[in-house]
C-alpha cells in the first residue's frame, strides 16, 4: 500500500513537470541521434584501425623472427600467428559490415535472443514506473513521449560503451601472446556486465 501511494505521488509530480521539459528532451534526443550518426563512423574507424594494426604487427614479427632465427624459421611456428591473422581479418570485415549495415543486422539477429537489458527489469520490479511506461522506454519504436526516448538513448550510450569495451578487450587479450593482464580481463568482464544491464543490442538500431 505504501509502495503504491509512493508511486502515485511520484508519478503525479513527474507528470506535472515533464511537459515543461518536452522541448529540452527533444533537443537532447536530436543531439544524441546526431552523435550516434558520427559514432557509427568512429566505430568503423576503430575496428578498421585495430584490424590493420593486428595484421601489420604480424608482418613486423615475421621480419623479427627471420632476423633472430634462420631463413627456415617461419612466423607460422608461433601459436599466436593464426589467431592474430584471423582476428585482424575479422575486425576489418566487421568494420565494413558496420559501415554498410549488414553486420549491424547480423548482430541484431544473433544477440537479440540473449537475456539482457536487465536495467528495464529492475525498473519494472521497483514498482515506481508502471509496466506500460517500462515497455515504452525499453523499445525505441514504442516510445511516445520525448523523455522516454531520452531514457532509451541514455541506455544506448551505455550499450555502445559496453560493446566497445568488449571489442578492445578481446583484441588486447589475443594480442598479448599469453601475457594476459588482469586489466584486460577486468575490462572484458566489465563490458559483458554492462551489456547485460544496458543491453547488447540497445545501441545497434541507432547505427541504421
GROMACS elastic network, one bead per residue, 0.5 to 0.9 nm:
[ bonds ]
;  ai    aj funct       b0    kb
    1     4     6  0.50804   500
    1     5     6  0.62362   500
    1     6     6  0.85612   500
    2     5     6  0.51737   500
    2     6     6  0.60922   500
    2     7     6  0.85681   500
    3     6     6  0.50775   500
    3     7     6  0.61373   500
    3     8     6  0.86695   500
    3   127     6  0.73304   500
    3   128     6  0.79184   500
    4     7     6  0.50873   500
    4     8     6  0.62134   500
    4     9     6  0.86013   500
    4   127     6  0.77199   500
    4   128     6  0.81727   500
    5     8     6  0.51243   500
    5     9     6  0.61160   500
    5    10     6  0.84298   500
    6     9     6  0.51336   500
    6    10     6  0.59079   500
    6    11     6  0.84735   500
    6   128     6  0.76816   500
    7    11     6  0.59884   500
    7    12     6  0.84430   500
    7   127     6  0.69588   500
    7   129     6  0.71250   500
    7   130     6  0.86539   500
    8    11     6  0.52149   500
    8    12     6  0.60945   500
    8    13     6  0.86730   500
    8   128     6  0.82866   500
    9    12     6  0.51509   500
    9    13     6  0.63177   500
    9    14     6  0.86799   500
   10    13     6  0.52874   500
   10    14     6  0.62327   500
   10    15     6  0.86349   500
   10   128     6  0.74936   500
   10   129     6  0.89602   500
   11    15     6  0.59105   500
   11    16     6  0.83647   500
   11   128     6  0.79165   500
   11   129     6  0.76797   500
   12    15     6  0.51788   500
   12    16     6  0.61062   500
   12    17     6  0.88969   500
   13    16     6  0.51280   500
   13    17     6  0.66088   500
   13    18     6  0.86979   500
   14    17     6  0.54623   500
   14    18     6  0.58964   500
   15    18     6  0.53328   500
   15    19     6  0.71672   500
   16    19     6  0.69964   500
   16    20     6  0.82548   500
   17    20     6  0.56488   500
   17    21     6  0.70122   500
   18    21     6  0.52083   500
   18    22     6  0.63551   500
   18   147     6  0.78269   500
   19    22     6  0.52496   500
   19    23     6  0.82873   500
   20    23     6  0.73804   500
   20    24     6  0.83618   500
   21    24     6  0.51076   500
   21    25     6  0.61945   500
   21    26     6  0.85980   500
   21   146     6  0.89711   500
   21   147     6  0.84156   500
   22    25     6  0.51179   500
   22    26     6  0.61203   500
   22    27     6  0.86709   500
   22   145     6  0.80108   500
   22   146     6  0.61196   500
   22   147     6  0.71109   500
   23    26     6  0.51076   500
   23    27     6  0.63253   500
   23    28     6  0.86794   500
   23   146     6  0.83109   500
   24    27     6  0.51872   500
   24    28     6  0.61971   500
   24    29     6  0.86087   500
   24   146     6  0.88415   500
   25    29     6  0.60289   500
   25    30     6  0.85533   500
   25   146     6  0.55702   500
   25   147     6  0.56973   500
   25   149     6  0.82756   500
   25   150     6  0.64352   500
   26    29     6  0.50787   500
   26    30     6  0.61915   500
   26    31     6  0.86163   500
   26   146     6  0.57584   500
   26   147     6  0.79291   500
   26   149     6  0.87165   500
   26   150     6  0.81543   500
   27    30     6  0.50970   500
   27    31     6  0.61752   500
   27    32     6  0.86790   500
   28    31     6  0.50847   500
   28    32     6  0.62061   500
   28    33     6  0.86133   500
   28   150     6  0.70821   500
   29    32     6  0.51562   500
   29    33     6  0.61233   500
   29    34     6  0.85666   500
   29   146     6  0.75519   500
   29   147     6  0.86176   500
   29   149     6  0.68774   500
   29   150     6  0.58071   500
   29   153     6  0.73695   500
   30    33     6  0.51619   500
   30    34     6  0.62264   500
   30    35     6  0.86543   500
   31    34     6  0.50855   500
   31    35     6  0.61734   500
   31    36     6  0.87379   500
   32    36     6  0.61773   500
   32    37     6  0.85565   500
   32   150     6  0.85667   500
   32   153     6  0.70164   500
   32   154     6  0.87377   500
   32   157     6  0.88205   500
   33    36     6  0.52046   500
   33    37     6  0.63186   500
   33    38     6  0.89581   500
   33   153     6  0.83033   500
   33   206     6  0.72323   500
   34    37     6  0.50456   500
   34    38     6  0.67026   500
   34    39     6  0.87359   500
   35    38     6  0.52416   500
   35    39     6  0.60404   500
   35    40     6  0.87288   500
   36    40     6  0.60612   500
   36    41     6  0.88125   500
   36   157     6  0.87047   500
   36   203     6  0.85936   500
   36   206     6  0.63934   500
   36   207     6  0.66807   500
   37    40     6  0.56369   500
   37    41     6  0.73543   500
   37   206     6  0.76423   500
   37   207     6  0.67246   500
   37   208     6  0.88474   500
   38    41     6  0.54700   500
   38    42     6  0.62907   500
   38    43     6  0.86858   500
   39    43     6  0.58629   500
   39    44     6  0.83274   500
   39   207     6  0.81317   500
   40    43     6  0.51961   500
   40    44     6  0.62296   500
   40    45     6  0.87093   500
   40    98     6  0.72575   500
   40    99     6  0.71608   500
   40   206     6  0.85410   500
   40   207     6  0.57303   500
   40   208     6  0.88327   500
   41    45     6  0.61162   500
   41    46     6  0.85907   500
   41    98     6  0.83062   500
   41    99     6  0.68229   500
   42    45     6  0.50017   500
   42    46     6  0.61665   500
   42    47     6  0.86792   500
   43    46     6  0.50526   500
   43    47     6  0.62064   500
   43    48     6  0.84769   500
   43    95     6  0.75153   500
   43    98     6  0.78323   500
   43    99     6  0.87335   500
   43   164     6  0.80391   500
   44    47     6  0.53425   500
   44    48     6  0.60902   500
   44    49     6  0.85846   500
   44    92     6  0.88221   500
   44    94     6  0.81088   500
   44    96     6  0.67921   500
   44    97     6  0.84627   500
   44    98     6  0.61442   500
   44    99     6  0.60687   500
   45    48     6  0.50599   500
   45    49     6  0.59787   500
   45    50     6  0.84642   500
   45    95     6  0.71499   500
   46    49     6  0.52265   500
   46    50     6  0.61028   500
   46    51     6  0.85873   500
   46    95     6  0.79029   500
   47    50     6  0.51693   500
   47    51     6  0.61645   500
   47    52     6  0.86500   500
   47    91     6  0.54294   500
   47    92     6  0.63417   500
   47    93     6  0.87947   500
   47    94     6  0.70768   500
   47    95     6  0.50860   500
   47    96     6  0.87208   500
   47   167     6  0.83000   500
   47   168     6  0.88798   500
   48    51     6  0.51696   500
   48    52     6  0.61651   500
   48    53     6  0.85456   500
   48    88     6  0.87837   500
   48    91     6  0.63320   500
   48    93     6  0.82274   500
   48    94     6  0.81342   500
   48    95     6  0.54080   500
   48    96     6  0.78779   500
   49    52     6  0.51259   500
   49    53     6  0.59519   500
   49    54     6  0.84238   500
   49    91     6  0.85900   500
   49    92     6  0.80297   500
   50    53     6  0.51975   500
   50    54     6  0.60915   500
   50    55     6  0.87244   500
   50    88     6  0.70381   500
   50    91     6  0.68020   500
   50    92     6  0.78881   500
   50   168     6  0.83664   500
   50   171     6  0.77203   500
   51    54     6  0.51859   500
   51    55     6  0.63826   500
   51    56     6  0.86495   500
   51    87     6  0.71087   500
   51    89     6  0.61321   500
   51    90     6  0.72651   500
   51    92     6  0.50932   500
   51    93     6  0.86375   500
   51    95     6  0.85764   500
   52    55     6  0.52269   500
   52    56     6  0.60431   500
   52    57     6  0.85075   500
   52    88     6  0.64901   500
   52    89     6  0.81708   500
   52    91     6  0.83874   500
   52    92     6  0.71984   500
   53    57     6  0.59692   500
   53    58     6  0.86241   500
   53    88     6  0.76597   500
   54    57     6  0.51816   500
   54    58     6  0.65216   500
   54    59     6  0.89831   500
   54    84     6  0.65451   500
   54    85     6  0.73882   500
   54    87     6  0.75915   500
   54    88     6  0.50966   500
   54    89     6  0.85476   500
   54   171     6  0.85790   500
   54   175     6  0.78029   500
   55    58     6  0.51567   500
   55    59     6  0.65713   500
   55    60     6  0.88989   500
   55    84     6  0.73786   500
   55    85     6  0.63115   500
   55    87     6  0.87035   500
   55    88     6  0.55812   500
   55    89     6  0.76416   500
   56    59     6  0.50665   500
   56    60     6  0.63097   500
   56    61     6  0.86641   500
   57    60     6  0.50490   500
   57    61     6  0.61341   500
   57    62     6  0.85252   500
   58    61     6  0.50972   500
   58    62     6  0.60926   500
   58    63     6  0.89028   500
   58    75     6  0.81727   500
   58    81     6  0.71239   500
   58    84     6  0.75499   500
   58    85     6  0.75007   500
   59    62     6  0.50410   500
   59    63     6  0.66777   500
   59    64     6  0.88440   500
   59    75     6  0.89521   500
   60    63     6  0.54744   500
   60    64     6  0.64033   500
   60    65     6  0.87676   500
   61    65     6  0.60249   500
   61    66     6  0.86024   500
   61    75     6  0.73537   500
   62    65     6  0.52182   500
   62    66     6  0.64048   500
   62    67     6  0.88254   500
   62    74     6  0.72744   500
   62    75     6  0.52818   500
   62    76     6  0.88182   500
   63    66     6  0.51057   500
   63    67     6  0.62715   500
   63    68     6  0.86183   500
   63    75     6  0.85973   500
   64    67     6  0.51492   500
   64    68     6  0.60478   500
   64    69     6  0.84684   500
   65    68     6  0.51151   500
   65    69     6  0.58787   500
   65    70     6  0.79510   500
   65    71     6  0.89568   500
   65    73     6  0.69546   500
   65    74     6  0.71580   500
   65    75     6  0.65868   500
   66    69     6  0.54269   500
   66    70     6  0.57300   500
   66    71     6  0.58212   500
   66    72     6  0.79365   500
   66    73     6  0.63545   500
   66    74     6  0.72529   500
   66    75     6  0.81994   500
   67    70     6  0.69741   500
   67    71     6  0.81705   500
   69    72     6  0.81106   500
   69    73     6  0.61308   500
   70    73     6  0.52921   500
   70    74     6  0.86058   500
   71    74     6  0.77158   500
   73    76     6  0.84528   500
   73    77     6  0.74106   500
   74    77     6  0.57495   500
   74    78     6  0.80310   500
   75    78     6  0.57095   500
   75    79     6  0.89353   500
   75    81     6  0.68423   500
   76    79     6  0.71753   500
   76    80     6  0.84814   500
   76    81     6  0.60007   500
   76    82     6  0.73788   500
   77    80     6  0.86827   500
   77    81     6  0.77763   500
   78    81     6  0.55095   500
   78    82     6  0.82485   500
   79    82     6  0.68326   500
   79    83     6  0.79552   500
   79   177     6  0.87157   500
   80    83     6  0.55494   500
   80    84     6  0.61503   500
   80    85     6  0.85923   500
   80   174     6  0.77891   500
   80   175     6  0.81160   500
   80   177     6  0.63250   500
   80   178     6  0.86221   500
   81    84     6  0.52769   500
   81    85     6  0.60931   500
   81    86     6  0.86345   500
   82    85     6  0.50417   500
   82    86     6  0.61087   500
   82    87     6  0.84163   500
   83    86     6  0.51330   500
   83    87     6  0.59026   500
   83    88     6  0.84791   500
   83   174     6  0.73102   500
   83   175     6  0.89793   500
   84    88     6  0.59154   500
   84    89     6  0.83961   500
   84   171     6  0.88116   500
   84   174     6  0.68697   500
   84   175     6  0.69432   500
   85    88     6  0.52903   500
   85    89     6  0.61891   500
   85    90     6  0.85325   500
   86    89     6  0.52241   500
   86    90     6  0.60027   500
   86    91     6  0.85951   500
   87    90     6  0.50869   500
   87    91     6  0.61258   500
   87    92     6  0.86904   500
   87   171     6  0.76306   500
   87   174     6  0.82023   500
   88    91     6  0.53001   500
   88    92     6  0.64625   500
   88    93     6  0.88128   500
   88   171     6  0.87964   500
   89    92     6  0.52757   500
   89    93     6  0.62927   500
   89    94     6  0.86123   500
   90    93     6  0.50208   500
   90    94     6  0.59264   500
   90    95     6  0.83937   500
   91    95     6  0.59801   500
   91    96     6  0.87796   500
   92    95     6  0.50390   500
   92    96     6  0.65678   500
   92    97     6  0.85884   500
   93    96     6  0.54546   500
   93    97     6  0.61325   500
   93    98     6  0.87831   500
   93   103     6  0.88398   500
   94    98     6  0.61567   500
   94    99     6  0.85644   500
   94   103     6  0.64313   500
   95    98     6  0.52616   500
   95    99     6  0.63468   500
   95   100     6  0.87991   500
   95   103     6  0.84358   500
   96   100     6  0.60496   500
   96   101     6  0.81720   500
   96   102     6  0.86907   500
   96   103     6  0.80717   500
   97   100     6  0.52750   500
   97   101     6  0.56372   500
   97   102     6  0.52594   500
   97   104     6  0.69016   500
   98   102     6  0.67348   500
   98   103     6  0.54038   500
   98   104     6  0.56665   500
   98   105     6  0.89567   500
   98   207     6  0.79150   500
   99   102     6  0.82142   500
   99   103     6  0.83979   500
   99   104     6  0.87442   500
   99   207     6  0.87815   500
  100   103     6  0.76732   500
  100   104     6  0.84647   500
  100   208     6  0.89775   500
  101   104     6  0.50601   500
  101   105     6  0.64008   500
  101   106     6  0.86900   500
  101   207     6  0.75329   500
  101   208     6  0.63433   500
  102   105     6  0.52033   500
  102   106     6  0.62444   500
  102   107     6  0.87672   500
  103   107     6  0.61273   500
  103   108     6  0.85329   500
  104   107     6  0.51484   500
  104   108     6  0.62198   500
  104   109     6  0.87047   500
  104   204     6  0.63583   500
  104   205     6  0.80083   500
  104   207     6  0.74721   500
  104   208     6  0.76323   500
  105   108     6  0.50404   500
  105   109     6  0.62628   500
  105   110     6  0.86698   500
  105   204     6  0.82556   500
  105   205     6  0.86208   500
  105   208     6  0.85768   500
  106   109     6  0.52065   500
  106   110     6  0.61656   500
  106   111     6  0.84565   500
  107   110     6  0.50719   500
  107   111     6  0.56350   500
  107   112     6  0.77693   500
  107   200     6  0.88979   500
  107   201     6  0.74676   500
  107   204     6  0.80219   500
  108   111     6  0.55015   500
  108   112     6  0.54896   500
  108   113     6  0.89554   500
  108   200     6  0.87126   500
  108   201     6  0.60194   500
  108   204     6  0.70287   500
  108   205     6  0.81874   500
  109   112     6  0.56650   500
  109   113     6  0.77566   500
  110   113     6  0.69162   500
  110   114     6  0.81294   500
  111   114     6  0.54962   500
  111   115     6  0.88446   500
  111   200     6  0.67756   500
  111   201     6  0.65891   500
  112   115     6  0.80167   500
  112   116     6  0.85370   500
  112   199     6  0.89915   500
  112   200     6  0.79210   500
  112   201     6  0.65059   500
  113   116     6  0.86818   500
  114   196     6  0.87167   500
  114   199     6  0.89916   500
  114   200     6  0.84812   500
  115   118     6  0.77611   500
  115   196     6  0.71994   500
  115   199     6  0.84050   500
  116   119     6  0.83498   500
  116   195     6  0.69134   500
  116   197     6  0.60853   500
  116   198     6  0.70955   500
  116   200     6  0.69734   500
  116   201     6  0.87658   500
  117   120     6  0.59055   500
  117   121     6  0.72768   500
  117   138     6  0.79204   500
  117   155     6  0.86946   500
  117   195     6  0.75018   500
  117   196     6  0.57670   500
  117   200     6  0.76862   500
  117   201     6  0.87623   500
  117   202     6  0.78636   500
  118   121     6  0.50012   500
  118   122     6  0.62879   500
  118   123     6  0.86824   500
  118   196     6  0.62268   500
  118   198     6  0.67383   500
  118   199     6  0.73980   500
  119   122     6  0.50237   500
  119   123     6  0.62467   500
  119   124     6  0.86457   500
  119   155     6  0.87381   500
  119   196     6  0.84070   500
  119   197     6  0.51833   500
  119   198     6  0.61781   500
  119   199     6  0.84555   500
  120   124     6  0.61433   500
  120   125     6  0.85687   500
  120   134     6  0.65317   500
  120   135     6  0.83068   500
  120   137     6  0.80602   500
  120   138     6  0.64893   500
  120   197     6  0.82731   500
  120   198     6  0.82493   500
  121   124     6  0.50500   500
  121   125     6  0.60663   500
  121   126     6  0.84946   500
  121   134     6  0.83016   500
  122   125     6  0.51221   500
  122   126     6  0.60477   500
  123   126     6  0.52070   500
  123   127     6  0.71157   500
  123   128     6  0.72279   500
  123   129     6  0.67433   500
  123   130     6  0.88713   500
  123   131     6  0.88462   500
  123   134     6  0.71950   500
  124   127     6  0.58121   500
  124   128     6  0.74350   500
  124   129     6  0.62877   500
  124   130     6  0.66903   500
  124   131     6  0.58398   500
  124   133     6  0.88617   500
  124   134     6  0.61967   500
  124   135     6  0.89720   500
  125   128     6  0.81651   500
  125   129     6  0.86830   500
  125   131     6  0.87999   500
  126   129     6  0.74435   500
  127   130     6  0.65024   500
  127   131     6  0.83963   500
  129   132     6  0.82742   500
  129   133     6  0.64834   500
  129   134     6  0.66916   500
  130   133     6  0.55900   500
  130   134     6  0.64448   500
  130   135     6  0.89556   500
  131   135     6  0.61850   500
  131   136     6  0.86725   500
  132   135     6  0.52350   500
  132   136     6  0.64723   500
  133   137     6  0.64074   500
  133   138     6  0.86659   500
  133   143     6  0.85044   500
  133   148     6  0.79815   500
  134   137     6  0.53130   500
  134   138     6  0.61328   500
  134   139     6  0.87985   500
  134   148     6  0.88467   500
  135   138     6  0.51844   500
  135   139     6  0.63970   500
  135   142     6  0.72592   500
  135   143     6  0.82021   500
  136   139     6  0.56487   500
  136   140     6  0.70421   500
  136   141     6  0.78680   500
  136   144     6  0.69598   500
  136   145     6  0.87387   500
  136   148     6  0.65822   500
  136   149     6  0.83533   500
  136   152     6  0.88241   500
  137   140     6  0.65932   500
  137   142     6  0.74544   500
  137   143     6  0.59457   500
  137   144     6  0.88488   500
  137   147     6  0.86267   500
  137   149     6  0.64412   500
  137   150     6  0.84411   500
  137   151     6  0.63782   500
  137   152     6  0.54265   500
  138   142     6  0.81031   500
  138   143     6  0.82198   500
  138   148     6  0.85821   500
  138   151     6  0.86275   500
  138   152     6  0.63404   500
  138   155     6  0.89437   500
  138   202     6  0.84742   500
  139   142     6  0.54445   500
  139   143     6  0.66239   500
  139   149     6  0.87204   500
  139   152     6  0.74157   500
  139   202     6  0.84639   500
  140   143     6  0.53050   500
  140   144     6  0.89263   500
  140   148     6  0.81757   500
  140   149     6  0.63188   500
  140   152     6  0.66246   500
  140   153     6  0.84647   500
  140   202     6  0.89388   500
  140   205     6  0.87837   500
  141   144     6  0.85293   500
  143   146     6  0.76291   500
  143   147     6  0.86801   500
  143   148     6  0.56682   500
  143   149     6  0.59354   500
  143   152     6  0.86584   500
  144   147     6  0.86378   500
  144   148     6  0.69012   500
  144   149     6  0.79192   500
  145   148     6  0.54590   500
  145   149     6  0.69781   500
  146   149     6  0.52983   500
  146   150     6  0.63803   500
  146   151     6  0.89166   500
  147   151     6  0.62706   500
  147   152     6  0.86174   500
  148   151     6  0.52612   500
  148   152     6  0.63294   500
  148   153     6  0.86857   500
  149   153     6  0.60440   500
  149   154     6  0.85357   500
  150   153     6  0.50590   500
  150   154     6  0.61732   500
  150   155     6  0.87360   500
  151   154     6  0.50872   500
  151   155     6  0.64541   500
  151   156     6  0.86578   500
  152   155     6  0.51616   500
  152   156     6  0.61566   500
  152   157     6  0.88279   500
  152   202     6  0.79739   500
  153   157     6  0.62768   500
  153   158     6  0.87371   500
  153   202     6  0.84266   500
  153   203     6  0.78230   500
  153   206     6  0.89701   500
  154   157     6  0.53017   500
  154   158     6  0.66414   500
  154   159     6  0.87283   500
  155   158     6  0.50987   500
  155   159     6  0.60833   500
  155   160     6  0.86859   500
  155   197     6  0.88573   500
  155   198     6  0.54181   500
  155   199     6  0.77828   500
  155   202     6  0.70082   500
  155   203     6  0.78405   500
  156   160     6  0.61561   500
  156   161     6  0.86098   500
  156   198     6  0.71024   500
  156   199     6  0.78731   500
  156   200     6  0.89090   500
  156   201     6  0.82738   500
  156   202     6  0.50512   500
  156   204     6  0.80809   500
  156   206     6  0.82986   500
  157   160     6  0.51730   500
  157   161     6  0.62894   500
  157   162     6  0.86678   500
  157   198     6  0.86710   500
  157   202     6  0.84748   500
  157   203     6  0.66898   500
  158   161     6  0.51226   500
  158   162     6  0.62228   500
  158   163     6  0.87858   500
  158   194     6  0.70639   500
  158   195     6  0.79104   500
  158   197     6  0.88607   500
  158   198     6  0.60665   500
  158   199     6  0.83940   500
  158   202     6  0.87812   500
  158   203     6  0.82699   500
  159   162     6  0.50918   500
  159   163     6  0.63588   500
  159   164     6  0.86562   500
  159   191     6  0.88898   500
  159   194     6  0.68263   500
  159   195     6  0.57020   500
  159   196     6  0.87533   500
  159   197     6  0.83093   500
  159   198     6  0.52158   500
  159   199     6  0.56639   500
  159   200     6  0.57489   500
  159   201     6  0.71960   500
  159   202     6  0.59671   500
  159   203     6  0.57537   500
  159   204     6  0.86869   500
  160   163     6  0.51096   500
  160   164     6  0.60791   500
  160   165     6  0.84899   500
  160   195     6  0.84156   500
  160   200     6  0.77618   500
  160   201     6  0.85772   500
  160   202     6  0.79230   500
  160   203     6  0.56912   500
  160   204     6  0.79838   500
  161   164     6  0.50279   500
  161   165     6  0.60146   500
  161   166     6  0.86052   500
  161   191     6  0.76076   500
  161   194     6  0.80648   500
  161   195     6  0.85940   500
  162   165     6  0.50945   500
  162   166     6  0.62476   500
  162   167     6  0.86184   500
  162   188     6  0.88724   500
  162   190     6  0.75136   500
  162   192     6  0.67413   500
  162   193     6  0.79479   500
  162   194     6  0.52676   500
  162   195     6  0.53340   500
  162   196     6  0.89905   500
  162   198     6  0.82609   500
  162   199     6  0.86852   500
  162   200     6  0.75156   500
  163   166     6  0.51553   500
  163   167     6  0.61070   500
  163   168     6  0.86973   500
  163   191     6  0.65053   500
  163   192     6  0.80747   500
  163   194     6  0.85024   500
  163   195     6  0.69468   500
  163   200     6  0.68315   500
  164   167     6  0.50507   500
  164   168     6  0.62012   500
  164   169     6  0.84200   500
  164   191     6  0.77852   500
  165   168     6  0.53804   500
  165   169     6  0.59304   500
  165   170     6  0.85570   500
  165   187     6  0.64128   500
  165   188     6  0.65791   500
  165   190     6  0.77352   500
  165   191     6  0.52136   500
  165   192     6  0.85410   500
  166   169     6  0.50929   500
  166   170     6  0.60932   500
  166   171     6  0.86053   500
  166   187     6  0.71933   500
  166   188     6  0.51812   500
  166   189     6  0.80787   500
  166   190     6  0.81788   500
  166   191     6  0.51415   500
  166   192     6  0.68875   500
  167   170     6  0.55088   500
  167   171     6  0.64765   500
  167   172     6  0.88622   500
  167   188     6  0.83911   500
  167   191     6  0.87921   500
  168   171     6  0.51323   500
  168   172     6  0.61963   500
  168   173     6  0.86720   500
  168   184     6  0.87310   500
  168   187     6  0.86676   500
  168   188     6  0.83953   500
  169   172     6  0.50629   500
  169   173     6  0.61026   500
  169   174     6  0.86872   500
  169   183     6  0.88252   500
  169   184     6  0.54323   500
  169   185     6  0.72391   500
  169   186     6  0.87175   500
  169   187     6  0.60562   500
  169   188     6  0.53333   500
  169   191     6  0.84919   500
  170   173     6  0.51293   500
  170   174     6  0.62528   500
  170   175     6  0.84341   500
  170   184     6  0.79117   500
  170   185     6  0.87662   500
  170   188     6  0.71008   500
  171   174     6  0.54299   500
  171   175     6  0.59892   500
  171   176     6  0.86655   500
  172   175     6  0.50683   500
  172   176     6  0.61575   500
  172   180     6  0.79755   500
  172   181     6  0.89280   500
  172   184     6  0.65590   500
  173   176     6  0.54891   500
  173   177     6  0.79130   500
  173   178     6  0.79852   500
  173   179     6  0.80379   500
  173   180     6  0.55787   500
  173   181     6  0.77073   500
  173   184     6  0.62784   500
  173   185     6  0.76208   500
  174   177     6  0.65382   500
  174   178     6  0.78082   500
  174   180     6  0.80582   500
  175   178     6  0.82768   500
  175   179     6  0.87390   500
  175   180     6  0.86105   500
  176   179     6  0.50201   500
  176   180     6  0.56661   500
  176   181     6  0.81610   500
  177   180     6  0.74464   500
  180   183     6  0.83959   500
  180   184     6  0.68522   500
  180   185     6  0.75567   500
  181   184     6  0.54109   500
  181   185     6  0.66330   500
  181   186     6  0.86714   500
  182   185     6  0.51231   500
  182   186     6  0.59231   500
  182   187     6  0.84446   500
  183   186     6  0.50206   500
  183   187     6  0.60217   500
  183   188     6  0.85654   500
  184   187     6  0.50770   500
  184   188     6  0.62050   500
  184   189     6  0.86822   500
  185   188     6  0.50867   500
  185   189     6  0.62158   500
  185   190     6  0.85110   500
  186   189     6  0.51480   500
  186   190     6  0.60078   500
  186   191     6  0.85290   500
  187   191     6  0.60847   500
  187   192     6  0.86486   500
  188   191     6  0.50950   500
  188   192     6  0.62798   500
  188   193     6  0.86750   500
  189   192     6  0.51198   500
  189   193     6  0.61547   500
  189   194     6  0.84707   500
  190   193     6  0.51713   500
  190   194     6  0.59922   500
  190   195     6  0.84866   500
  191   194     6  0.50173   500
  191   195     6  0.60452   500
  191   196     6  0.86240   500
  192   195     6  0.50157   500
  192   196     6  0.62288   500
  192   197     6  0.86874   500
  192   200     6  0.85787   500
  193   196     6  0.50913   500
  193   197     6  0.62462   500
  193   198     6  0.85888   500
  194   197     6  0.51720   500
  194   198     6  0.59093   500
  194   199     6  0.75169   500
  194   200     6  0.83378   500
  195   198     6  0.53167   500
  195   201     6  0.83206   500
  195   202     6  0.89326   500
  196   199     6  0.52754   500
  196   200     6  0.67360   500
  197   200     6  0.85711   500
  198   201     6  0.86841   500
  198   202     6  0.70362   500
  199   202     6  0.52334   500
  199   203     6  0.80527   500
  200   203     6  0.74023   500
  200   204     6  0.80743   500
  201   204     6  0.52074   500
  201   205     6  0.75221   500
  202   205     6  0.69944   500
  202   206     6  0.82902   500
  203   206     6  0.56655   500
  203   207     6  0.72768   500
  204   207     6  0.54180   500
  204   208     6  0.72830   500
  205   208     6  0.54844   500
